[in-house]
């Protein structure tokens, strides 16, 4: 049996602030995510931002498995925080990166994760400007946890909010639903399908910026991650006092994803996505939003899936099924797919 060199693994001493910490930063971390701001290695990053309105968000990532078809925990962390800023109406400019690494984690795997982060941030003109690394005892962190925080600048024409939604507004999704969640659960359970499932993990800022800078009438955006479309639409009804009706025939779903969900007993509407957004737009803007989305690689399968309507009683999310019936789409309970992002 081959014994791994301890220099190829994370040691508790890597978090001790001494020579090994310095080596981890300069040899393995910085080369993957290098930029001029980060290279200063200060306790805080100085950013020159000419804006009266900044957006700030943070999230933590604990996905299992760490590597999946379509991405890994690093890509997921970078995309997830970029997307949270993007759907709020901001242009992402900077991220922080905090790593909590378990003793014994292979440095080669850490480098692969960091390469994913570096690739996504470079592609989206976003810098990692500050960060932190901690090591914990073996068994205390399930290999690696990542926290990212992000700052974005408000897009001048963006005016988003649930309070702007009105009856008659159209609901648009930029592509197929459920890809990420079903990819994670199938790999976790070792289930293989005739067509391989692939996560939709992607950074949305290029597409959302194009929409918000060029199209009037966009009222609301949200990325349907945990809880999926069902959670997002129920949040809209609860906060707006308006109902939503969606049509099953118009909701884009990959056939393999649907087959996997049916086999495992999941509702595709409640499954997490990591490269999708839901937007509510005025009826007049719907065609232009759809056209703009379909010209972009991340929006080629965009569809108008429903609309907002007034409610005489308690506002609900209603699904018009393929056979012409109707059912209420409930807010997911929260235990459907643990550890997917």
Phi, psi and omega in degrees: 000131181282129178264127182287140173294128182298341177289346179267000182235159175286131175250158175302329180294340177296340179256011187272355176087005182255216186299318181292325176297314179299318180294318179300316181294309189279332183267324190246326186267302185302319181299335183276334185230028188297139166202167188297324180291314182293326185297342178289337178052041176279169177288340175220156178258136175265122180242131175266106186234122179260079180205144176269356184220112178249149173248143183222133180215162176212154179201157178237149188231127186223035188296148176221120006285159181292327180242131183217164180295114182108356179166195177204180185298331179290311177300318180300316181294315180295312181296318183299317181285322174301318182291323178299323176288318186298315183282353175274351181100026183240156170262112183296140180233331186206146177232153165256159182221118177241129182247128172247108191245136180278141175307132179096352179293135184289131181296328178297324177289321176301318180295322177298318179296316180293325176298320178298316178299314180299318181296314181296316182293321178294317181297333184251013178053043178239135180258140163281114188251346179201164181184186182203149176229128175234145173246145180229164182299153178303130180095356185264349185219009182050051175084295180202137170243148180231135170242134174233144171236152184221151176238138176223159178259134180300133175283132190307316184273358184280130176216084188251144177173146179300329181295346180272346184290138181224160176302139181097344178296149181263150180248125184236140172241144188272007177167191187294147184256150172088358186300314184293307184301316182287331174296313181298311184292325180291320177292323180295322182268357179071031182266130180249143179238162182302317173255128185290135176283146180220131178299148177269013184311119183197154175270129189264358192299323181298316180288314182295323178296317178302315180296309187289332180278340190237347185238127174273155175097005175275121189254331187203143174221149174203142174266121186278078181276247181300130182091347173061203181300321183301315181294317181298313182291325177292327174297320179297312182294320181295320185275332184264338186076010179250155178267166179227136172238130179237154183249123182302323181296336184262355182274116183286123178220129175297137184299322180291322176298315180297318180296319179295317180296317179296318182295322184265356176082029178255151174267118182305328182293341182254006184268144185290149176233152180229012176213028183233154171223151172255132176231141176252126186227159176294154180303325182291333184268348190302313183294321180291320176298315180298317180296316179296317179298316186289345176275354183252143181304329181271004181228013186295337179255022182298146180215148165278117187254353180173195180208167180268143179218161177289158181233130180277336180237227177285128180297139183222164168259121185243133179253125173271113188284169182297334181264006175097357177276182178224144174217154178278132175265113184276158169295127180303146183291325176120358182246012187297308185223086180290153173057046179253353179201000000 
